[in-house]
Amino acid sequence: LRAAFDDYKNKYALQVDLVKTLEEVEARLDVVTKDRDLLLEQVKRRDEQIASMEEKLRTAEAIAITEEEKELDPD
């Protein structure tokens, strides 16, 4: 009977340790998830900035080509 009680006590201690570990992992996961979300938002903003700059570049190239054509053919 004593061995059964010791076994139960050991299993309970392992269970308590497991619960503590799971709580710590959940807390770290929350932090990592928040960091990931912030980084994804930064990437989204950067992608929008890149798209805007690419559009400005295309517009500037089109204007430069048009001006060059006017210089070559003034008519």
ABEGO torsion letter per residue (X at the ends): XAAAAAAAAAAAAAAAAAAAAAAAAAAAAAAAAAAAAAAAAAAAAAAAAAAAAAAAAAAAAAAAAAAAAAAABAX
